[in-house]
Amino acid sequence: MKKTLIVGASPDPSRYAYKAAHMLTQFGHPIVNVGIKKGEVAGVGIEKPEKIHPDIDTITLYIGPDLQESYKDYILETRPNRVIFNPGTENRALQQFLKENHIAYDEACTLVLLSTGQY
C-alpha cells in the first residue's frame, strides 16, 4: 500500500480532495490530510503543513499553482517517491523543481488511477 499525503485536504464532500481521501482509504492506502481547513476526512484529521512524514510514497495535489510555492520546501523535506498533479494543479516550475531534486511526478487524476488499478 502507498501511504499518500493529500495537499489541499478538505472536509467538504463536494471537493475532489475529499473524494480522493475516501477512495484511497477504501483501496487500503493510508493517508495524511494536509491543508488549511479544520476537521477530518475519511477518519483522519487535517493538519497544517508543519510535521514532516518521512514514510510518504505519494503526494497528491489539490491546490492550484498559486498556492504550491508555499508548499515547495515541505514537499522536498517529505521526499515522496512521486507527486501527482491532479487536473488544474499542473505547474511547470514545480515540476522542474521536482525533477531537479529527483522526485518523480505525474499529471494524472488520483481518482482515475485508483479506479483503473494504476495507482
MODELLER restraints for C-alpha pairs under 7 A, 6 or more apart:
rsr = mdl.restraints
at = mdl.atoms
rsr.add(forms.Gaussian(group=physical.xy_distance, feature=features.Distance(at['CA:1:A'], at['CA:28:A']), mean=6.54, stdev=0.5))
rsr.add(forms.Gaussian(group=physical.xy_distance, feature=features.Distance(at['CA:1:A'], at['CA:29:A']), mean=5.18, stdev=0.5))
rsr.add(forms.Gaussian(group=physical.xy_distance, feature=features.Distance(at['CA:2:A'], at['CA:29:A']), mean=5.41, stdev=0.5))
rsr.add(forms.Gaussian(group=physical.xy_distance, feature=features.Distance(at['CA:2:A'], at['CA:30:A']), mean=6.94, stdev=0.5))
rsr.add(forms.Gaussian(group=physical.xy_distance, feature=features.Distance(at['CA:2:A'], at['CA:57:A']), mean=5.42, stdev=0.5))
rsr.add(forms.Gaussian(group=physical.xy_distance, feature=features.Distance(at['CA:2:A'], at['CA:58:A']), mean=6.78, stdev=0.5))
rsr.add(forms.Gaussian(group=physical.xy_distance, feature=features.Distance(at['CA:3:A'], at['CA:29:A']), mean=5.61, stdev=0.5))
rsr.add(forms.Gaussian(group=physical.xy_distance, feature=features.Distance(at['CA:3:A'], at['CA:30:A']), mean=4.79, stdev=0.5))
rsr.add(forms.Gaussian(group=physical.xy_distance, feature=features.Distance(at['CA:3:A'], at['CA:31:A']), mean=5.67, stdev=0.5))
rsr.add(forms.Gaussian(group=physical.xy_distance, feature=features.Distance(at['CA:3:A'], at['CA:56:A']), mean=5.20, stdev=0.5))
rsr.add(forms.Gaussian(group=physical.xy_distance, feature=features.Distance(at['CA:3:A'], at['CA:57:A']), mean=5.33, stdev=0.5))
rsr.add(forms.Gaussian(group=physical.xy_distance, feature=features.Distance(at['CA:3:A'], at['CA:58:A']), mean=6.53, stdev=0.5))
rsr.add(forms.Gaussian(group=physical.xy_distance, feature=features.Distance(at['CA:4:A'], at['CA:29:A']), mean=6.90, stdev=0.5))
rsr.add(forms.Gaussian(group=physical.xy_distance, feature=features.Distance(at['CA:4:A'], at['CA:30:A']), mean=6.32, stdev=0.5))
rsr.add(forms.Gaussian(group=physical.xy_distance, feature=features.Distance(at['CA:4:A'], at['CA:31:A']), mean=4.81, stdev=0.5))
rsr.add(forms.Gaussian(group=physical.xy_distance, feature=features.Distance(at['CA:4:A'], at['CA:32:A']), mean=6.25, stdev=0.5))
rsr.add(forms.Gaussian(group=physical.xy_distance, feature=features.Distance(at['CA:4:A'], at['CA:56:A']), mean=5.85, stdev=0.5))
rsr.add(forms.Gaussian(group=physical.xy_distance, feature=features.Distance(at['CA:4:A'], at['CA:57:A']), mean=6.00, stdev=0.5))
rsr.add(forms.Gaussian(group=physical.xy_distance, feature=features.Distance(at['CA:4:A'], at['CA:58:A']), mean=4.77, stdev=0.5))
rsr.add(forms.Gaussian(group=physical.xy_distance, feature=features.Distance(at['CA:4:A'], at['CA:59:A']), mean=5.63, stdev=0.5))
rsr.add(forms.Gaussian(group=physical.xy_distance, feature=features.Distance(at['CA:5:A'], at['CA:31:A']), mean=5.68, stdev=0.5))
rsr.add(forms.Gaussian(group=physical.xy_distance, feature=features.Distance(at['CA:5:A'], at['CA:32:A']), mean=4.60, stdev=0.5))
rsr.add(forms.Gaussian(group=physical.xy_distance, feature=features.Distance(at['CA:5:A'], at['CA:33:A']), mean=6.02, stdev=0.5))
rsr.add(forms.Gaussian(group=physical.xy_distance, feature=features.Distance(at['CA:5:A'], at['CA:56:A']), mean=6.60, stdev=0.5))
rsr.add(forms.Gaussian(group=physical.xy_distance, feature=features.Distance(at['CA:5:A'], at['CA:58:A']), mean=6.30, stdev=0.5))
rsr.add(forms.Gaussian(group=physical.xy_distance, feature=features.Distance(at['CA:5:A'], at['CA:59:A']), mean=4.70, stdev=0.5))
rsr.add(forms.Gaussian(group=physical.xy_distance, feature=features.Distance(at['CA:5:A'], at['CA:60:A']), mean=6.32, stdev=0.5))
rsr.add(forms.Gaussian(group=physical.xy_distance, feature=features.Distance(at['CA:6:A'], at['CA:32:A']), mean=6.13, stdev=0.5))
rsr.add(forms.Gaussian(group=physical.xy_distance, feature=features.Distance(at['CA:6:A'], at['CA:33:A']), mean=5.06, stdev=0.5))
rsr.add(forms.Gaussian(group=physical.xy_distance, feature=features.Distance(at['CA:6:A'], at['CA:34:A']), mean=5.84, stdev=0.5))
rsr.add(forms.Gaussian(group=physical.xy_distance, feature=features.Distance(at['CA:6:A'], at['CA:59:A']), mean=5.94, stdev=0.5))
rsr.add(forms.Gaussian(group=physical.xy_distance, feature=features.Distance(at['CA:6:A'], at['CA:60:A']), mean=5.13, stdev=0.5))
rsr.add(forms.Gaussian(group=physical.xy_distance, feature=features.Distance(at['CA:6:A'], at['CA:61:A']), mean=6.29, stdev=0.5))
rsr.add(forms.Gaussian(group=physical.xy_distance, feature=features.Distance(at['CA:7:A'], at['CA:33:A']), mean=6.69, stdev=0.5))
rsr.add(forms.Gaussian(group=physical.xy_distance, feature=features.Distance(at['CA:7:A'], at['CA:34:A']), mean=5.01, stdev=0.5))
rsr.add(forms.Gaussian(group=physical.xy_distance, feature=features.Distance(at['CA:7:A'], at['CA:35:A']), mean=5.91, stdev=0.5))
rsr.add(forms.Gaussian(group=physical.xy_distance, feature=features.Distance(at['CA:7:A'], at['CA:60:A']), mean=6.22, stdev=0.5))
rsr.add(forms.Gaussian(group=physical.xy_distance, feature=features.Distance(at['CA:7:A'], at['CA:61:A']), mean=5.04, stdev=0.5))
rsr.add(forms.Gaussian(group=physical.xy_distance, feature=features.Distance(at['CA:7:A'], at['CA:62:A']), mean=5.78, stdev=0.5))
rsr.add(forms.Gaussian(group=physical.xy_distance, feature=features.Distance(at['CA:7:A'], at['CA:63:A']), mean=6.81, stdev=0.5))
rsr.add(forms.Gaussian(group=physical.xy_distance, feature=features.Distance(at['CA:8:A'], at['CA:17:A']), mean=6.65, stdev=0.5))
rsr.add(forms.Gaussian(group=physical.xy_distance, feature=features.Distance(at['CA:8:A'], at['CA:34:A']), mean=6.06, stdev=0.5))
rsr.add(forms.Gaussian(group=physical.xy_distance, feature=features.Distance(at['CA:8:A'], at['CA:35:A']), mean=4.68, stdev=0.5))
rsr.add(forms.Gaussian(group=physical.xy_distance, feature=features.Distance(at['CA:8:A'], at['CA:61:A']), mean=6.62, stdev=0.5))
rsr.add(forms.Gaussian(group=physical.xy_distance, feature=features.Distance(at['CA:8:A'], at['CA:62:A']), mean=4.84, stdev=0.5))
rsr.add(forms.Gaussian(group=physical.xy_distance, feature=features.Distance(at['CA:8:A'], at['CA:63:A']), mean=5.39, stdev=0.5))
rsr.add(forms.Gaussian(group=physical.xy_distance, feature=features.Distance(at['CA:9:A'], at['CA:17:A']), mean=5.38, stdev=0.5))
rsr.add(forms.Gaussian(group=physical.xy_distance, feature=features.Distance(at['CA:9:A'], at['CA:18:A']), mean=6.44, stdev=0.5))
rsr.add(forms.Gaussian(group=physical.xy_distance, feature=features.Distance(at['CA:9:A'], at['CA:33:A']), mean=5.37, stdev=0.5))
rsr.add(forms.Gaussian(group=physical.xy_distance, feature=features.Distance(at['CA:9:A'], at['CA:34:A']), mean=5.51, stdev=0.5))
rsr.add(forms.Gaussian(group=physical.xy_distance, feature=features.Distance(at['CA:9:A'], at['CA:35:A']), mean=5.15, stdev=0.5))
rsr.add(forms.Gaussian(group=physical.xy_distance, feature=features.Distance(at['CA:9:A'], at['CA:46:A']), mean=6.70, stdev=0.5))
rsr.add(forms.Gaussian(group=physical.xy_distance, feature=features.Distance(at['CA:10:A'], at['CA:17:A']), mean=6.27, stdev=0.5))
rsr.add(forms.Gaussian(group=physical.xy_distance, feature=features.Distance(at['CA:10:A'], at['CA:18:A']), mean=5.70, stdev=0.5))
rsr.add(forms.Gaussian(group=physical.xy_distance, feature=features.Distance(at['CA:10:A'], at['CA:37:A']), mean=6.04, stdev=0.5))
rsr.add(forms.Gaussian(group=physical.xy_distance, feature=features.Distance(at['CA:10:A'], at['CA:41:A']), mean=7.00, stdev=0.5))
rsr.add(forms.Gaussian(group=physical.xy_distance, feature=features.Distance(at['CA:11:A'], at['CA:18:A']), mean=6.25, stdev=0.5))
rsr.add(forms.Gaussian(group=physical.xy_distance, feature=features.Distance(at['CA:11:A'], at['CA:39:A']), mean=6.09, stdev=0.5))
rsr.add(forms.Gaussian(group=physical.xy_distance, feature=features.Distance(at['CA:11:A'], at['CA:40:A']), mean=5.97, stdev=0.5))
rsr.add(forms.Gaussian(group=physical.xy_distance, feature=features.Distance(at['CA:11:A'], at['CA:41:A']), mean=5.52, stdev=0.5))
rsr.add(forms.Gaussian(group=physical.xy_distance, feature=features.Distance(at['CA:12:A'], at['CA:18:A']), mean=6.48, stdev=0.5))
rsr.add(forms.Gaussian(group=physical.xy_distance, feature=features.Distance(at['CA:13:A'], at['CA:19:A']), mean=6.87, stdev=0.5))
rsr.add(forms.Gaussian(group=physical.xy_distance, feature=features.Distance(at['CA:17:A'], at['CA:62:A']), mean=6.05, stdev=0.5))
rsr.add(forms.Gaussian(group=physical.xy_distance, feature=features.Distance(at['CA:18:A'], at['CA:41:A']), mean=6.42, stdev=0.5))
rsr.add(forms.Gaussian(group=physical.xy_distance, feature=features.Distance(at['CA:20:A'], at['CA:110:A']), mean=6.68, stdev=0.5))
rsr.add(forms.Gaussian(group=physical.xy_distance, feature=features.Distance(at['CA:20:A'], at['CA:111:A']), mean=5.92, stdev=0.5))
rsr.add(forms.Gaussian(group=physical.xy_distance, feature=features.Distance(at['CA:21:A'], at['CA:31:A']), mean=6.99, stdev=0.5))
rsr.add(forms.Gaussian(group=physical.xy_distance, feature=features.Distance(at['CA:21:A'], at['CA:41:A']), mean=6.63, stdev=0.5))
rsr.add(forms.Gaussian(group=physical.xy_distance, feature=features.Distance(at['CA:21:A'], at['CA:42:A']), mean=6.09, stdev=0.5))
rsr.add(forms.Gaussian(group=physical.xy_distance, feature=features.Distance(at['CA:22:A'], at['CA:42:A']), mean=5.30, stdev=0.5))
rsr.add(forms.Gaussian(group=physical.xy_distance, feature=features.Distance(at['CA:33:A'], at['CA:44:A']), mean=6.76, stdev=0.5))
rsr.add(forms.Gaussian(group=physical.xy_distance, feature=features.Distance(at['CA:33:A'], at['CA:45:A']), mean=6.49, stdev=0.5))
rsr.add(forms.Gaussian(group=physical.xy_distance, feature=features.Distance(at['CA:33:A'], at['CA:46:A']), mean=4.74, stdev=0.5))
rsr.add(forms.Gaussian(group=physical.xy_distance, feature=features.Distance(at['CA:33:A'], at['CA:47:A']), mean=6.19, stdev=0.5))
rsr.add(forms.Gaussian(group=physical.xy_distance, feature=features.Distance(at['CA:34:A'], at['CA:46:A']), mean=5.32, stdev=0.5))
rsr.add(forms.Gaussian(group=physical.xy_distance, feature=features.Distance(at['CA:34:A'], at['CA:47:A']), mean=4.88, stdev=0.5))
rsr.add(forms.Gaussian(group=physical.xy_distance, feature=features.Distance(at['CA:34:A'], at['CA:48:A']), mean=5.57, stdev=0.5))
rsr.add(forms.Gaussian(group=physical.xy_distance, feature=features.Distance(at['CA:34:A'], at['CA:49:A']), mean=5.93, stdev=0.5))
rsr.add(forms.Gaussian(group=physical.xy_distance, feature=features.Distance(at['CA:35:A'], at['CA:46:A']), mean=6.24, stdev=0.5))
rsr.add(forms.Gaussian(group=physical.xy_distance, feature=features.Distance(at['CA:35:A'], at['CA:47:A']), mean=6.18, stdev=0.5))
rsr.add(forms.Gaussian(group=physical.xy_distance, feature=features.Distance(at['CA:35:A'], at['CA:48:A']), mean=5.59, stdev=0.5))
rsr.add(forms.Gaussian(group=physical.xy_distance, feature=features.Distance(at['CA:35:A'], at['CA:49:A']), mean=6.84, stdev=0.5))
rsr.add(forms.Gaussian(group=physical.xy_distance, feature=features.Distance(at['CA:36:A'], at['CA:48:A']), mean=6.27, stdev=0.5))
rsr.add(forms.Gaussian(group=physical.xy_distance, feature=features.Distance(at['CA:37:A'], at['CA:46:A']), mean=6.99, stdev=0.5))
rsr.add(forms.Gaussian(group=physical.xy_distance, feature=features.Distance(at['CA:38:A'], at['CA:46:A']), mean=6.10, stdev=0.5))
rsr.add(forms.Gaussian(group=physical.xy_distance, feature=features.Distance(at['CA:39:A'], at['CA:45:A']), mean=5.86, stdev=0.5))
rsr.add(forms.Gaussian(group=physical.xy_distance, feature=features.Distance(at['CA:39:A'], at['CA:46:A']), mean=5.76, stdev=0.5))
rsr.add(forms.Gaussian(group=physical.xy_distance, feature=features.Distance(at['CA:40:A'], at['CA:46:A']), mean=5.28, stdev=0.5))
rsr.add(forms.Gaussian(group=physical.xy_distance, feature=features.Distance(at['CA:49:A'], at['CA:74:A']), mean=6.81, stdev=0.5))
rsr.add(forms.Gaussian(group=physical.xy_distance, feature=features.Distance(at['CA:52:A'], at['CA:77:A']), mean=6.84, stdev=0.5))
rsr.add(forms.Gaussian(group=physical.xy_distance, feature=features.Distance(at['CA:52:A'], at['CA:78:A']), mean=5.63, stdev=0.5))
rsr.add(forms.Gaussian(group=physical.xy_distance, feature=features.Distance(at['CA:53:A'], at['CA:78:A']), mean=5.94, stdev=0.5))
rsr.add(forms.Gaussian(group=physical.xy_distance, feature=features.Distance(at['CA:54:A'], at['CA:78:A']), mean=5.62, stdev=0.5))
rsr.add(forms.Gaussian(group=physical.xy_distance, feature=features.Distance(at['CA:56:A'], at['CA:80:A']), mean=5.31, stdev=0.5))
rsr.add(forms.Gaussian(group=physical.xy_distance, feature=features.Distance(at['CA:57:A'], at['CA:80:A']), mean=5.02, stdev=0.5))
rsr.add(forms.Gaussian(group=physical.xy_distance, feature=features.Distance(at['CA:57:A'], at['CA:81:A']), mean=5.03, stdev=0.5))
rsr.add(forms.Gaussian(group=physical.xy_distance, feature=features.Distance(at['CA:57:A'], at['CA:82:A']), mean=6.63, stdev=0.5))
rsr.add(forms.Gaussian(group=physical.xy_distance, feature=features.Distance(at['CA:58:A'], at['CA:80:A']), mean=5.51, stdev=0.5))
rsr.add(forms.Gaussian(group=physical.xy_distance, feature=features.Distance(at['CA:58:A'], at['CA:81:A']), mean=5.92, stdev=0.5))
rsr.add(forms.Gaussian(group=physical.xy_distance, feature=features.Distance(at['CA:58:A'], at['CA:82:A']), mean=5.04, stdev=0.5))
rsr.add(forms.Gaussian(group=physical.xy_distance, feature=features.Distance(at['CA:58:A'], at['CA:83:A']), mean=5.66, stdev=0.5))
rsr.add(forms.Gaussian(group=physical.xy_distance, feature=features.Distance(at['CA:59:A'], at['CA:80:A']), mean=6.54, stdev=0.5))
rsr.add(forms.Gaussian(group=physical.xy_distance, feature=features.Distance(at['CA:59:A'], at['CA:82:A']), mean=6.46, stdev=0.5))
rsr.add(forms.Gaussian(group=physical.xy_distance, feature=features.Distance(at['CA:59:A'], at['CA:83:A']), mean=4.70, stdev=0.5))
rsr.add(forms.Gaussian(group=physical.xy_distance, feature=features.Distance(at['CA:59:A'], at['CA:84:A']), mean=6.20, stdev=0.5))
rsr.add(forms.Gaussian(group=physical.xy_distance, feature=features.Distance(at['CA:60:A'], at['CA:83:A']), mean=5.74, stdev=0.5))
rsr.add(forms.Gaussian(group=physical.xy_distance, feature=features.Distance(at['CA:60:A'], at['CA:84:A']), mean=4.63, stdev=0.5))
rsr.add(forms.Gaussian(group=physical.xy_distance, feature=features.Distance(at['CA:60:A'], at['CA:85:A']), mean=6.46, stdev=0.5))
rsr.add(forms.Gaussian(group=physical.xy_distance, feature=features.Distance(at['CA:61:A'], at['CA:84:A']), mean=6.08, stdev=0.5))
rsr.add(forms.Gaussian(group=physical.xy_distance, feature=features.Distance(at['CA:61:A'], at['CA:85:A']), mean=5.48, stdev=0.5))
rsr.add(forms.Gaussian(group=physical.xy_distance, feature=features.Distance(at['CA:61:A'], at['CA:86:A']), mean=6.08, stdev=0.5))
rsr.add(forms.Gaussian(group=physical.xy_distance, feature=features.Distance(at['CA:61:A'], at['CA:89:A']), mean=6.74, stdev=0.5))
rsr.add(forms.Gaussian(group=physical.xy_distance, feature=features.Distance(at['CA:62:A'], at['CA:86:A']), mean=6.53, stdev=0.5))
rsr.add(forms.Gaussian(group=physical.xy_distance, feature=features.Distance(at['CA:62:A'], at['CA:89:A']), mean=6.62, stdev=0.5))
rsr.add(forms.Gaussian(group=physical.xy_distance, feature=features.Distance(at['CA:63:A'], at['CA:89:A']), mean=6.14, stdev=0.5))
rsr.add(forms.Gaussian(group=physical.xy_distance, feature=features.Distance(at['CA:64:A'], at['CA:88:A']), mean=6.53, stdev=0.5))
rsr.add(forms.Gaussian(group=physical.xy_distance, feature=features.Distance(at['CA:64:A'], at['CA:89:A']), mean=4.73, stdev=0.5))
rsr.add(forms.Gaussian(group=physical.xy_distance, feature=features.Distance(at['CA:65:A'], at['CA:89:A']), mean=5.80, stdev=0.5))
rsr.add(forms.Gaussian(group=physical.xy_distance, feature=features.Distance(at['CA:65:A'], at['CA:90:A']), mean=6.85, stdev=0.5))
rsr.add(forms.Gaussian(group=physical.xy_distance, feature=features.Distance(at['CA:65:A'], at['CA:91:A']), mean=5.66, stdev=0.5))
rsr.add(forms.Gaussian(group=physical.xy_distance, feature=features.Distance(at['CA:80:A'], at['CA:103:A']), mean=6.90, stdev=0.5))
rsr.add(forms.Gaussian(group=physical.xy_distance, feature=features.Distance(at['CA:81:A'], at['CA:103:A']), mean=6.03, stdev=0.5))
rsr.add(forms.Gaussian(group=physical.xy_distance, feature=features.Distance(at['CA:81:A'], at['CA:104:A']), mean=6.29, stdev=0.5))
rsr.add(forms.Gaussian(group=physical.xy_distance, feature=features.Distance(at['CA:82:A'], at['CA:103:A']), mean=5.73, stdev=0.5))
rsr.add(forms.Gaussian(group=physical.xy_distance, feature=features.Distance(at['CA:82:A'], at['CA:104:A']), mean=4.49, stdev=0.5))
rsr.add(forms.Gaussian(group=physical.xy_distance, feature=features.Distance(at['CA:82:A'], at['CA:105:A']), mean=5.03, stdev=0.5))
rsr.add(forms.Gaussian(group=physical.xy_distance, feature=features.Distance(at['CA:83:A'], at['CA:104:A']), mean=6.40, stdev=0.5))
rsr.add(forms.Gaussian(group=physical.xy_distance, feature=features.Distance(at['CA:83:A'], at['CA:105:A']), mean=4.56, stdev=0.5))
rsr.add(forms.Gaussian(group=physical.xy_distance, feature=features.Distance(at['CA:83:A'], at['CA:106:A']), mean=6.41, stdev=0.5))
rsr.add(forms.Gaussian(group=physical.xy_distance, feature=features.Distance(at['CA:84:A'], at['CA:105:A']), mean=5.68, stdev=0.5))
rsr.add(forms.Gaussian(group=physical.xy_distance, feature=features.Distance(at['CA:84:A'], at['CA:106:A']), mean=4.93, stdev=0.5))
rsr.add(forms.Gaussian(group=physical.xy_distance, feature=features.Distance(at['CA:84:A'], at['CA:107:A']), mean=5.94, stdev=0.5))
rsr.add(forms.Gaussian(group=physical.xy_distance, feature=features.Distance(at['CA:84:A'], at['CA:108:A']), mean=6.27, stdev=0.5))
rsr.add(forms.Gaussian(group=physical.xy_distance, feature=features.Distance(at['CA:85:A'], at['CA:106:A']), mean=6.04, stdev=0.5))
rsr.add(forms.Gaussian(group=physical.xy_distance, feature=features.Distance(at['CA:85:A'], at['CA:107:A']), mean=4.71, stdev=0.5))
rsr.add(forms.Gaussian(group=physical.xy_distance, feature=features.Distance(at['CA:85:A'], at['CA:108:A']), mean=6.02, stdev=0.5))
rsr.add(forms.Gaussian(group=physical.xy_distance, feature=features.Distance(at['CA:86:A'], at['CA:107:A']), mean=6.12, stdev=0.5))
rsr.add(forms.Gaussian(group=physical.xy_distance, feature=features.Distance(at['CA:86:A'], at['CA:108:A']), mean=5.27, stdev=0.5))
rsr.add(forms.Gaussian(group=physical.xy_distance, feature=features.Distance(at['CA:86:A'], at['CA:109:A']), mean=4.80, stdev=0.5))
rsr.add(forms.Gaussian(group=physical.xy_distance, feature=features.Distance(at['CA:86:A'], at['CA:110:A']), mean=6.68, stdev=0.5))
rsr.add(forms.Gaussian(group=physical.xy_distance, feature=features.Distance(at['CA:87:A'], at['CA:108:A']), mean=6.73, stdev=0.5))
rsr.add(forms.Gaussian(group=physical.xy_distance, feature=features.Distance(at['CA:87:A'], at['CA:109:A']), mean=6.36, stdev=0.5))
rsr.add(forms.Gaussian(group=physical.xy_distance, feature=features.Distance(at['CA:90:A'], at['CA:107:A']), mean=6.80, stdev=0.5))
rsr.add(forms.Gaussian(group=physical.xy_distance, feature=features.Distance(at['CA:98:A'], at['CA:104:A']), mean=6.82, stdev=0.5))
rsr.add(forms.Gaussian(group=physical.xy_distance, feature=features.Distance(at['CA:113:A'], at['CA:119:A']), mean=4.77, stdev=0.5))
